């Protein structure tokens, strides 16, 4: 009988000591929490980087449209300079996944449909092709400078965001110095 009482006393004390002992608790919590925190950290870094690139894509589209709309005429050298200036906006991010195009649109006065007058860039649009524009910009007999920028964002870590994301934006501006911006060697506005 005394042996059973001694056994229960020892077991009870061991159980109390075991429950009171917390020396391995911190290591266990660390092993459970660290992977979750690392995923959250790298996910935040990747998301922040993607947002920054998206803002630069928007700024690049607006810059291309703005630079072109300030001219009365443009030539190949001007376009090269516009694309170079706008590509510098993407610093410090890679510029190889960029696709950008500048086009001039003419809004037909009778149908209010926009047609391409000229287009230059990575994926130029064909002349006379139709481009859908917001109804607020569809003013008959007017011209629009239309820029399109697309960027393929590939995550650095790739664990949280596993595939590439295409970020794109467009910008519309009206010519500022003249009725239209003609493309050299043309010397006047033409309508298709």
Secondary structure in CASP SS format (residue, H / E / C, confidence):
PFRMAT SS
TARGET T0000
AUTHOR 0000-0000-0000
METHOD secondary structure of the structure
MODEL  1
X C 1.00
X H 1.00
X H 1.00
X H 1.00
X H 1.00
X H 1.00
X H 1.00
X H 1.00
X H 1.00
X H 1.00
X H 1.00
X H 1.00
X H 1.00
X H 1.00
X H 1.00
X H 1.00
X H 1.00
X H 1.00
X H 1.00
X H 1.00
X C 1.00
X C 1.00
X C 1.00
X C 1.00
X H 1.00
X H 1.00
X H 1.00
X H 1.00
X H 1.00
X H 1.00
X H 1.00
X H 1.00
X H 1.00
X H 1.00
X H 1.00
X H 1.00
X H 1.00
X H 1.00
X H 1.00
X H 1.00
X H 1.00
X H 1.00
X H 1.00
X H 1.00
X H 1.00
X H 1.00
X H 1.00
X H 1.00
X H 1.00
X H 1.00
X H 1.00
X H 1.00
X H 1.00
X H 1.00
X H 1.00
X H 1.00
X H 1.00
X H 1.00
X H 1.00
X H 1.00
X H 1.00
X H 1.00
X H 1.00
X H 1.00
X H 1.00
X H 1.00
X H 1.00
X H 1.00
X H 1.00
X C 1.00
X C 1.00
X C 1.00
X E 1.00
X E 1.00
X C 1.00
X H 1.00
X H 1.00
X H 1.00
X H 1.00
X H 1.00
X H 1.00
X H 1.00
X H 1.00
X H 1.00
X H 1.00
X H 1.00
X H 1.00
X H 1.00
X H 1.00
X H 1.00
X C 1.00
X C 1.00
X C 1.00
X C 1.00
X C 1.00
X C 1.00
X C 1.00
X E 1.00
X E 1.00
X E 1.00
X E 1.00
X E 1.00
X E 1.00
X E 1.00
X E 1.00
X E 1.00
X E 1.00
X C 1.00
X C 1.00
X C 1.00
X C 1.00
X C 1.00
X C 1.00
X E 1.00
X E 1.00
X E 1.00
X E 1.00
X E 1.00
X E 1.00
X E 1.00
X E 1.00
X C 1.00
X C 1.00
X C 1.00
X C 1.00
X C 1.00
X C 1.00
X C 1.00
X C 1.00
X E 1.00
X E 1.00
X C 1.00
X C 1.00
X C 1.00
X H 1.00
X H 1.00
X H 1.00
X C 1.00
X C 1.00
X C 1.00
X C 1.00
X C 1.00
X E 1.00
X E 1.00
X E 1.00
X E 1.00
X E 1.00
X E 1.00
X E 1.00
X E 1.00
X E 1.00
X E 1.00
X E 1.00
X C 1.00
X C 1.00
X C 1.00
X C 1.00
X C 1.00
X C 1.00
X C 1.00
X C 1.00
X C 1.00
X C 1.00
X C 1.00
X E 1.00
X E 1.00
X E 1.00
X E 1.00
X E 1.00
X E 1.00
X E 1.00
X E 1.00
X E 1.00
X C 1.00
X C 1.00
X C 1.00
X C 1.00
X C 1.00
X C 1.00
X C 1.00
X C 1.00
X E 1.00
X E 1.00
X C 1.00
X C 1.00
X C 1.00
X C 1.00
X C 1.00
X C 1.00
X C 1.00
X C 1.00
X C 1.00
END
